[in-house]
């Protein structure tokens, strides 16, 4: 699955982004939306597409307000998962 297909499949997560700009969302926003509101299957698709290492880099590079956008339980869970497997 390509990055474009993931965004198209989960376009409801980007409801506030105009349709003609959805394909321009950053990796940081894509990772945040999938981890916060996607399923575990969606996470696997994201990792298969972007690579576990890149997803971990994007996730752990979130600082300040960006980091606070993750739900606390989501941040904790994926911190453990990505540290172990990425």
FENMO-V230059 format. One record per residue. RES is the residue in three letters. D_LAST is the distance of its C-alpha to the last C-alpha in Angstrom with 2 decimals. Layout:
((RES;D_LAST) (RES;D_LAST))
This chain:
((UNK;19.56) (UNK;19.84) (UNK;19.05) (UNK;22.79) (UNK;22.93) (UNK;20.27) (UNK;22.33) (UNK;25.51) (UNK;24.44) (UNK;23.54) (UNK;26.32) (UNK;27.63) (UNK;24.74) (UNK;26.12) (UNK;29.73) (UNK;30.71) (UNK;29.73) (UNK;32.59) (UNK;32.12) (UNK;32.63) (UNK;29.78) (UNK;27.06) (UNK;25.50) (UNK;25.31) (UNK;23.00) (UNK;20.29) (UNK;16.58) (UNK;16.59) (UNK;19.22) (UNK;17.73) (UNK;14.44) (UNK;16.73) (UNK;19.20) (UNK;16.99) (UNK;15.17) (UNK;18.56) (UNK;20.83) (UNK;19.17) (UNK;18.68) (UNK;15.78) (UNK;16.84) (UNK;16.66) (UNK;13.04) (UNK;12.41) (UNK;14.70) (UNK;13.00) (UNK;9.61) (UNK;11.97) (UNK;13.89) (UNK;11.88) (UNK;8.69) (UNK;5.19) (UNK;5.15) (UNK;8.56) (UNK;8.32) (UNK;6.39) (UNK;9.11) (UNK;11.71) (UNK;11.12) (UNK;11.28) (UNK;14.05) (UNK;16.28) (UNK;19.20) (UNK;22.56) (UNK;23.79) (UNK;20.72) (UNK;18.75) (UNK;21.77) (UNK;21.56) (UNK;18.88) (UNK;20.62) (UNK;20.19) (UNK;19.16) (UNK;16.59) (UNK;15.14) (UNK;15.16) (UNK;13.64) (UNK;10.64) (UNK;10.24) (UNK;10.11) (UNK;7.91) (UNK;5.06) (UNK;5.93) (UNK;6.16) (UNK;3.81) (UNK;0.00))
